[in-house]
Amino acid sequence: MRRPSFPARLPLDPYVLALLATVGLAALLPARGTAAAVSEGAATAAVTLLFFLYGARLSTREALDGLRHWRLHVTVLGCTFLLFPVLGLATGWLVPALLTPELRSGLLFLCLVPSTIQSSIAFTSMARGNVPAAICAGSFSSLAGIFLTPLLAAGLLGSSAGGFSADSLVTIVCRLLLPFLLGQALRPWVGGFLVRNKKVLGRVDRGSILLVVYSAFSAGMAAGIWHQVSLPRLGALLAVEAVLLTVMLLVTWYGAGRLGFGRADRIAIQFAGSKKSLAAGLPMASVLFGAQASLAVLPLMLFHQMQLMVCAVLARRRAREADAASGAELGAGRVVEVSPGSQHPAPQAR
């Protein structure tokens, strides 16, 4: 039997590697002076473009059709915006023994961002789950996150997220909500273009986020915030995130079972309800945290890679379980028929 290669067992997301390279570039060559102003302006434009594209891609018809499975979507939203924040608040006792206040704020922010769309769909499909439900659940979560994430950050993070003043409210509306609504309004005219150029626009998405990361980490280097992070603190952060992910994976799987969902729906709930969106979280952090965004998004970047690695392994396991169950059903469905003139029974599938 051929042993799986290391990447097959432990997939490393190339995009996360690109993010880490961008962080390294910002550490070695941070934008300063005029370059910093240009970088910040470009990052602001990139955030506006990202949320415009989010709005233009979200199919209103698919979202409305998905409301028929409202129990599943309410369950995913409850995991994303209720259970996750409660667990994030529970990490307060880890300060200052394991985490610095800044890392803990970033960990709590991680618990407030919406779920993913693409990876939730991919893992649900791989695990033989309810893919349409995963599509709608991820879309609803992203849409709700535009409203709920800033509100939850204002209430739970307070001054560490810049507070929730009138200026911050205007900034959130202008940079996040208005572009999203504009994308929705223009979807009938630009939807076809987005579908035809899906791959190119995907690169635009990722390039925009890399620009946001570079701007945020350049500002962090200028403020000297990296002197507040040590290797033991990072190790403690990874351990806390591993526990957080484990708890959410267990709760979404067994909790969905207790609520009466079938296996396919449980898979969609597990992958959509236990994951957090790096693509949505990074632009939001740049708006909410300002110069402190670089340290605030570090827990989210680490959690993103961790969830991809763990969920890839878990999805393969769910697929093997589904294949085994399907094989057992086929075996049980076989009947024995004796042909005339034959002394031996011949199996025949019905």
Secondary structure, DSSP 8 states (H G I E B T S, - for coil): -----HHHHS---HHHHHHHHHHHHHHHS---THHHHHHHHHHHHHHHHHHHHHHHHS-HHHHHHHGGGHHHHHHHHHIIIIIHHHHHHHGGGGTTTTS-HHHHHHHHHHTTS---SHHHHHHHHHTT--HHHHHHHHHHHHHHHHHHHHHHHHHHHGGGGT---HHHHHHHIIIIIHHHHHHHHHHHHHHHHHHHTHHHHHHHHHHHHHHHHHHHHHHHHHHTGGGG--HHHHHHHHHHHHHHHHHHHHHHHHHHHHTT--HHHHHHHHHHHS---HHHHHHHHHHHHGGGHHHHSHHHHHHHHHHHHHHHHHHHHHHHHHHHHHHHHHHHTEEEE--TT-SS-EEEE-
